[in-house]
Amino acid sequence: MAHLHALGVLIILTRDEEVFLTQHKASGQWSVPSGRLDGDENVLGAAIREAHAKAGVHLTAEELEFVGVIHRRHGPDRANMAFVFHAPSLPDLQGEPLNADPERCSAIGWFPMEDPPEGSSPNTVRGLELLDSGETLSVADWE
C-alpha cells in the first residue's frame, strides 16, 4: 500500500535544563514548535519560519543544531518525517519565546527536558529522546 509522507520540522528551544512547549487547543497536546515544510522551502528555512510563527523567536541557520530525523507512521496510509533541530534560547538576540499562534495554541511553558508534561506529542517526546541520547534516527509505529 502506498504511504503519504509529510515532511516537517521540530525546533527544540532550551534554556538551562528546560524546553519550551506550546499546548495545542484542538488536541490538548504539548509540543515543541513544529510544522510542515511549505512549497519549495528547505528544512532550515522551515525551522526558522516555524520558530517565529509558533514561538515568536528570530533564529538563524547558524543557531540551529541538527539533532536527527523522526520517521513515524500515523495509521495504515500516512506517515511523516520530521527533521529535529535544537537551539538554545537567547532572548537578547532572538526575542523571548511567547505564544505567537494564539488561534491554535492555548498555553506555553518551560518544562524539564527529562520530564515533559503528560500529554506531550509523540514526536516531541521522541525529539527530546534523540537530543538526550545523541542518536540521530527514530523510526516508530511501523509494526
C-alpha positions in Angstrom: 0.0 0.0 0.0 1.3 3.5 -0.9 2.0 5.8 2.0 1.7 9.6 2.1 4.8 11.1 3.7 4.6 14.6 5.0 7.9 16.4 5.7 8.2 18.6 8.8 10.5 20.2 11.3 10.7 20.3 15.1 12.6 23.0 16.9 13.7 22.2 20.5 14.3 25.6 22.2 16.1 25.2 25.5 17.3 27.2 28.5 19.3 25.5 31.2 17.7 22.1 31.5 14.2 23.2 30.3 12.4 23.0 27.0 9.8 25.5 25.6 6.5 23.9 24.8 3.2 25.1 23.4 -0.2 23.4 24.1 -2.5 22.9 21.1 -6.1 24.0 21.6 -7.6 21.2 19.5 -5.7 18.2 20.8 -4.5 19.4 24.2 -1.1 18.0 23.4 2.1 19.8 24.4 4.6 20.2 21.6 7.9 21.9 20.7 7.4 24.5 17.9 6.9 22.4 14.8 5.2 22.3 11.4 5.3 21.1 7.8 7.5 22.4 5.0 5.8 24.9 2.7 6.2 24.8 -1.0 9.8 24.5 -2.1 11.4 25.7 1.2 14.3 23.7 2.7 14.3 22.3 6.2 16.4 25.1 7.6 14.1 27.7 6.2 11.1 25.8 7.6 12.7 25.6 11.1 13.4 29.3 11.1 9.8 30.1 9.9 8.1 27.8 12.3 10.2 29.0 15.3 9.0 32.5 14.6 5.4 31.5 13.7 4.9 29.4 16.9 7.2 31.0 19.4 8.0 34.5 18.1 11.8 33.9 18.1 14.1 35.0 15.3 16.6 32.2 14.7 19.3 32.0 12.1 20.5 28.8 10.3 23.8 29.1 12.3 21.9 28.8 15.6 20.2 25.6 14.6 21.9 22.3 15.6 20.7 19.3 13.6 19.6 16.6 16.1 18.1 13.9 13.9 15.1 12.6 12.0 11.9 11.0 13.2 10.1 8.7 10.8 6.7 7.9 12.2 3.6 6.1 10.9 0.1 7.6 11.5 -2.2 4.8 10.5 -2.3 2.5 7.5 -1.6 5.0 4.8 0.0 8.1 6.4 3.5 8.8 7.8 5.7 11.7 8.4 9.4 12.5 8.5 10.3 15.3 10.9 13.8 16.9 10.9 14.6 17.8 14.5 16.7 20.9 15.4 18.0 22.3 18.7 18.6 25.9 19.5 19.4 27.4 22.9 17.1 30.3 23.8 19.0 33.6 23.7 16.3 36.2 24.4 18.7 39.2 23.9 19.4 38.1 20.3 16.3 36.1 19.3 13.5 37.6 21.4 11.7 35.9 24.4 9.7 32.8 23.4 6.0 33.6 23.5 2.6 32.4 22.2 2.9 33.6 18.7 -0.1 31.5 17.5 -2.9 32.1 19.9 -5.6 30.8 17.5 -4.1 27.3 17.7 -2.1 27.4 21.0 -3.8 27.7 24.4 -0.8 27.8 26.6 3.0 27.9 26.7 5.6 27.0 29.3 9.1 25.9 30.1 9.3 22.2 31.3 12.1 19.9 32.5 13.6 18.3 29.4 13.9 14.9 31.1 10.2 15.0 32.2 7.9 16.6 29.6 4.3 17.1 30.8 1.7 14.3 30.4 0.0 14.7 27.1 3.1 15.7 25.2 3.0 14.8 21.5 4.8 11.6 20.5 7.2 13.5 18.1 8.1 15.9 20.9 8.9 13.0 23.3 11.0 11.3 20.5 12.8 14.5 19.6 13.8 15.1 23.3 15.0 11.5 23.4 17.1 12.0 20.3 18.7 15.1 21.8 19.4 13.4 25.1 20.8 10.2 23.6 22.8 11.6 20.8 21.1 9.2 18.4 20.1 10.7 15.1 17.2 8.4 13.9 13.9 7.4 15.4 11.6 5.0 13.5 8.3 4.5 15.2 4.8 2.9 14.8 5.7 0.8 11.8 4.6 -2.6 13.2 
